[in-house]
Amino acid sequence: MLEQLPEPSEELKATALSGQANR
């Protein structure tokens, strides 16, 4: 599993960045 971040915001940011980069 991915490293559990202390704040969900960090994960959401990473997901958003990944989504934009994926496009």
PDBQT receptor file of N, H, CA, C and O in Angstrom, charges set to zero:
ATOM      1  N   MET A   1       0.846  -1.207   0.000  1.00  0.00    +0.000 N 
ATOM      2  CA  MET A   1       0.000   0.000   0.000  1.00  0.00    +0.000 C 
ATOM      3  C   MET A   1       0.878   1.253   0.000  1.00  0.00    +0.000 C 
ATOM      4  O   MET A   1       2.043   1.207   0.396  1.00  0.00    +0.000 OA
ATOM      5  N   LEU A   2       0.309   2.361  -0.445  1.00  0.00    +0.000 N 
ATOM      6  H   LEU A   2      -0.637   2.398  -0.767  1.00  0.00    +0.000 HD
ATOM      7  CA  LEU A   2       1.086   3.599  -0.474  1.00  0.00    +0.000 C 
ATOM      8  C   LEU A   2       1.321   4.100   0.943  1.00  0.00    +0.000 C 
ATOM      9  O   LEU A   2       0.608   3.732   1.877  1.00  0.00    +0.000 OA
ATOM     10  N   GLU A   3       2.338   4.951   1.085  1.00  0.00    +0.000 N 
ATOM     11  H   GLU A   3       2.918   5.250   0.327  1.00  0.00    +0.000 HD
ATOM     12  CA  GLU A   3       2.625   5.478   2.424  1.00  0.00    +0.000 C 
ATOM     13  C   GLU A   3       1.430   6.287   2.923  1.00  0.00    +0.000 C 
ATOM     14  O   GLU A   3       0.905   7.146   2.214  1.00  0.00    +0.000 OA
ATOM     15  N   GLN A   4       1.013   5.997   4.153  1.00  0.00    +0.000 N 
ATOM     16  H   GLN A   4       1.439   5.299   4.729  1.00  0.00    +0.000 HD
ATOM     17  CA  GLN A   4      -0.141   6.722   4.700  1.00  0.00    +0.000 C 
ATOM     18  C   GLN A   4       0.301   8.117   5.124  1.00  0.00    +0.000 C 
ATOM     19  O   GLN A   4       1.137   8.264   6.016  1.00  0.00    +0.000 OA
ATOM     20  N   LEU A   5      -0.263   9.144   4.483  1.00  0.00    +0.000 N 
ATOM     21  H   LEU A   5      -0.942   9.025   3.759  1.00  0.00    +0.000 HD
ATOM     22  CA  LEU A   5       0.119  10.511   4.828  1.00  0.00    +0.000 C 
ATOM     23  C   LEU A   5      -0.680  10.984   6.037  1.00  0.00    +0.000 C 
ATOM     24  O   LEU A   5      -1.806  10.537   6.255  1.00  0.00    +0.000 OA
ATOM     25  N   PRO A   6      -0.096  11.893   6.824  1.00  0.00    +0.000 N 
ATOM     26  CA  PRO A   6      -0.770  12.400   8.026  1.00  0.00    +0.000 C 
ATOM     27  C   PRO A   6      -2.040  13.173   7.685  1.00  0.00    +0.000 C 
ATOM     28  O   PRO A   6      -3.024  13.126   8.422  1.00  0.00    +0.000 OA
ATOM     29  N   GLU A   7      -2.006  13.890   6.549  1.00  0.00    +0.000 N 
ATOM     30  H   GLU A   7      -1.206  13.928   5.950  1.00  0.00    +0.000 HD
ATOM     31  CA  GLU A   7      -3.196  14.664   6.175  1.00  0.00    +0.000 C 
ATOM     32  C   GLU A   7      -3.742  14.184   4.840  1.00  0.00    +0.000 C 
ATOM     33  O   GLU A   7      -2.972  13.962   3.906  1.00  0.00    +0.000 OA
ATOM     34  N   PRO A   8      -5.055  14.018   4.733  1.00  0.00    +0.000 N 
ATOM     35  CA  PRO A   8      -5.681  13.571   3.484  1.00  0.00    +0.000 C 
ATOM     36  C   PRO A   8      -5.453  14.590   2.364  1.00  0.00    +0.000 C 
ATOM     37  O   PRO A   8      -5.427  14.232   1.187  1.00  0.00    +0.000 OA
ATOM     38  N   SER A   9      -5.289  15.854   2.739  1.00  0.00    +0.000 N 
ATOM     39  H   SER A   9      -5.310  16.145   3.695  1.00  0.00    +0.000 HD
ATOM     40  CA  SER A   9      -5.082  16.898   1.726  1.00  0.00    +0.000 C 
ATOM     41  C   SER A   9      -3.880  16.543   0.863  1.00  0.00    +0.000 C 
ATOM     42  O   SER A   9      -3.927  16.676  -0.360  1.00  0.00    +0.000 OA
ATOM     43  N   GLU A  10      -2.794  16.086   1.505  1.00  0.00    +0.000 N 
ATOM     44  H   GLU A  10      -2.756  15.978   2.498  1.00  0.00    +0.000 HD
ATOM     45  CA  GLU A  10      -1.585  15.726   0.758  1.00  0.00    +0.000 C 
ATOM     46  C   GLU A  10      -1.920  14.653  -0.263  1.00  0.00    +0.000 C 
ATOM     47  O   GLU A  10      -1.493  14.727  -1.415  1.00  0.00    +0.000 OA
ATOM     48  N   GLU A  11      -2.686  13.655   0.163  1.00  0.00    +0.000 N 
ATOM     49  H   GLU A  11      -3.033  13.596   1.099  1.00  0.00    +0.000 HD
ATOM     50  CA  GLU A  11      -3.045  12.564  -0.766  1.00  0.00    +0.000 C 
ATOM     51  C   GLU A  11      -3.896  13.107  -1.908  1.00  0.00    +0.000 C 
ATOM     52  O   GLU A  11      -3.701  12.742  -3.067  1.00  0.00    +0.000 OA
ATOM     53  N   LEU A  12      -4.842  13.982  -1.570  1.00  0.00    +0.000 N 
ATOM     54  H   LEU A  12      -5.001  14.279  -0.628  1.00  0.00    +0.000 HD
ATOM     55  CA  LEU A  12      -5.711  14.544  -2.615  1.00  0.00    +0.000 C 
ATOM     56  C   LEU A  12      -4.874  15.341  -3.605  1.00  0.00    +0.000 C 
ATOM     57  O   LEU A  12      -5.081  15.258  -4.816  1.00  0.00    +0.000 OA
ATOM     58  N   LYS A  13      -3.922  16.117  -3.078  1.00  0.00    +0.000 N 
ATOM     59  H   LYS A  13      -3.754  16.184  -2.095  1.00  0.00    +0.000 HD
ATOM     60  CA  LYS A  13      -3.059  16.911  -3.972  1.00  0.00    +0.000 C 
ATOM     61  C   LYS A  13      -2.290  15.976  -4.885  1.00  0.00    +0.000 C 
ATOM     62  O   LYS A  13      -2.223  16.194  -6.095  1.00  0.00    +0.000 OA
ATOM     63  N   ALA A  14      -1.708  14.931  -4.305  1.00  0.00    +0.000 N 
ATOM     64  H   ALA A  14      -1.762  14.754  -3.322  1.00  0.00    +0.000 HD
ATOM     65  CA  ALA A  14      -0.919  13.974  -5.102  1.00  0.00    +0.000 C 
ATOM     66  C   ALA A  14      -1.812  13.360  -6.175  1.00  0.00    +0.000 C 
ATOM     67  O   ALA A  14      -1.396  13.205  -7.323  1.00  0.00    +0.000 OA
ATOM     68  N   THR A  15      -3.040  13.013  -5.797  1.00  0.00    +0.000 N 
ATOM     69  H   THR A  15      -3.378  13.139  -4.864  1.00  0.00    +0.000 HD
ATOM     70  CA  THR A  15      -3.960  12.395  -6.770  1.00  0.00    +0.000 C 
ATOM     71  C   THR A  15      -4.278  13.383  -7.890  1.00  0.00    +0.000 C 
ATOM     72  O   THR A  15      -4.299  13.008  -9.063  1.00  0.00    +0.000 OA
ATOM     73  N   ALA A  16      -4.523  14.633  -7.535  1.00  0.00    +0.000 N 
ATOM     74  H   ALA A  16      -4.506  14.937  -6.583  1.00  0.00    +0.000 HD
ATOM     75  CA  ALA A  16      -4.838  15.647  -8.546  1.00  0.00    +0.000 C 
ATOM     76  C   ALA A  16      -3.647  15.825  -9.478  1.00  0.00    +0.000 C 
ATOM     77  O   ALA A  16      -3.808  15.861 -10.698  1.00  0.00    +0.000 OA
ATOM     78  N   LEU A  17      -2.446  15.937  -8.902  1.00  0.00    +0.000 N 
ATOM     79  H   LEU A  17      -2.315  15.908  -7.911  1.00  0.00    +0.000 HD
ATOM     80  CA  LEU A  17      -1.242  16.112  -9.733  1.00  0.00    +0.000 C 
ATOM     81  C   LEU A  17      -1.085  14.907 -10.646  1.00  0.00    +0.000 C 
ATOM     82  O   LEU A  17      -0.797  15.056 -11.833  1.00  0.00    +0.000 OA
ATOM     83  N   SER A  18      -1.273  13.725 -10.100  1.00  0.00    +0.000 N 
ATOM     84  H   SER A  18      -1.508  13.604  -9.135  1.00  0.00    +0.000 HD
ATOM     85  CA  SER A  18      -1.122  12.502 -10.914  1.00  0.00    +0.000 C 
ATOM     86  C   SER A  18      -2.145  12.519 -12.049  1.00  0.00    +0.000 C 
ATOM     87  O   SER A  18      -1.822  12.159 -13.181  1.00  0.00    +0.000 OA
ATOM     88  N   GLY A  19      -3.361  12.930 -11.755  1.00  0.00    +0.000 N 
ATOM     89  H   GLY A  19      -3.623  13.222 -10.836  1.00  0.00    +0.000 HD
ATOM     90  CA  GLY A  19      -4.405  12.960 -12.784  1.00  0.00    +0.000 C 
ATOM     91  C   GLY A  19      -4.035  13.922 -13.897  1.00  0.00    +0.000 C 
ATOM     92  O   GLY A  19      -4.199  13.604 -15.075  1.00  0.00    +0.000 OA
ATOM     93  N   GLN A  20      -3.533  15.104 -13.532  1.00  0.00    +0.000 N 
ATOM     94  H   GLN A  20      -3.400  15.363 -12.576  1.00  0.00    +0.000 HD
ATOM     95  CA  GLN A  20      -3.156  16.078 -14.566  1.00  0.00    +0.000 C 
ATOM     96  C   GLN A  20      -1.958  15.559 -15.349  1.00  0.00    +0.000 C 
ATOM     97  O   GLN A  20      -1.925  15.663 -16.575  1.00  0.00    +0.000 OA
ATOM     98  N   ALA A  21      -0.975  15.002 -14.649  1.00  0.00    +0.000 N 
ATOM     99  H   ALA A  21      -1.002  14.917 -13.653  1.00  0.00    +0.000 HD
ATOM    100  CA  ALA A  21       0.237  14.500 -15.317  1.00  0.00    +0.000 C 
ATOM    101  C   ALA A  21      -0.119  13.327 -16.222  1.00  0.00    +0.000 C 
ATOM    102  O   ALA A  21       0.477  13.138 -17.283  1.00  0.00    +0.000 OA
ATOM    103  N   ASN A  22      -1.105  12.540 -15.783  1.00  0.00    +0.000 N 
ATOM    104  H   ASN A  22      -1.589  12.693 -14.921  1.00  0.00    +0.000 HD
ATOM    105  CA  ASN A  22      -1.491  11.355 -16.568  1.00  0.00    +0.000 C 
ATOM    106  C   ASN A  22      -2.075  11.792 -17.912  1.00  0.00    +0.000 C 
ATOM    107  O   ASN A  22      -1.892  11.113 -18.922  1.00  0.00    +0.000 OA
ATOM    108  N   ARG A  23      -2.773  12.918 -17.919  1.00  0.00    +0.000 N 
ATOM    109  H   ARG A  23      -2.922  13.469 -17.098  1.00  0.00    +0.000 HD
ATOM    110  CA  ARG A  23      -3.396  13.380 -19.170  1.00  0.00    +0.000 C 
ATOM    111  C   ARG A  23      -2.331  13.816 -20.155  1.00  0.00    +0.000 C 
ATOM    112  O   ARG A  23      -2.654  14.238 -21.266  1.00  0.00    +0.000 OA
TER     113      ARG A  23
